[in-house]
Amino acid sequence: MTPSRSPGFATLLAAALMPPLGVYRAFGPGRDFAIACGMTLAGFLPGMGFALIRVLAPRPVAASAPAAAAPIPA
């Protein structure tokens, strides 16, 4: 099963109407959330622009870890 890369409708709507919430839904608390809060405090349009760019930007999909190998007999 391949992980989904596209954000859901609720995340896009949150990024457009409440930029920090949209970034929080997409990435959780962290650097991007703090930047979105700061930019939204500076002005709604810069915050919304940042949030939409971050939420819509393609994210790299992490390679899945190899299956656990059987232990090597001693």
C-alpha positions in Angstrom: 0.0 0.0 0.0 1.4 3.4 -1.0 1.1 6.3 1.5 -1.1 9.2 0.3 0.8 12.3 -0.6 -2.2 14.7 -1.2 -3.7 16.6 1.7 -7.4 16.1 2.5 -10.1 18.7 1.8 -10.3 19.6 5.5 -6.5 20.3 5.6 -6.7 22.5 2.5 -9.7 24.4 3.9 -8.0 24.9 7.3 -4.8 26.2 5.5 -6.9 28.7 3.6 -9.1 29.9 6.5 -6.8 29.4 9.5 -3.3 29.0 8.3 -1.6 27.7 11.5 -4.3 25.0 11.9 -3.8 23.8 8.3 0.0 23.5 8.8 -0.6 21.8 12.2 -3.0 19.2 10.6 -0.4 18.5 7.9 2.8 18.4 9.9 2.0 18.6 13.6 3.7 21.0 16.0 7.2 22.1 14.9 9.1 24.5 12.9 6.6 24.9 10.1 3.8 25.5 12.6 5.8 28.2 14.3 6.6 29.9 11.0 2.9 29.8 10.0 1.9 31.4 13.4 4.5 34.1 13.0 3.5 34.9 9.4 -0.2 34.9 10.2 0.5 37.4 13.0 2.4 39.6 10.6 -0.5 39.4 8.1 -3.2 37.0 7.1 -2.2 36.8 3.4 1.4 35.9 4.0 0.4 33.3 6.6 -2.2 31.9 4.2 0.3 31.8 1.3 2.9 30.0 3.4 0.4 27.5 4.7 -1.0 26.7 1.2 2.5 26.4 -0.2 3.7 24.0 2.6 0.5 21.9 2.5 0.4 21.6 -1.3 4.2 21.1 -1.8 5.2 17.6 -2.7 6.6 15.6 0.2 9.2 12.9 -0.2 7.8 9.5 0.7 10.1 7.7 3.1 11.4 4.4 1.9 9.9 1.5 3.9 12.2 -0.3 6.2 13.2 -3.8 5.1 11.4 -6.6 6.7 13.0 -7.9 9.8 15.4 -10.7 8.9 15.4 -14.0 10.8 18.0 -14.0 13.5 21.4 -15.5 12.6 22.0 -18.8 14.5 25.0 -18.7 16.7 
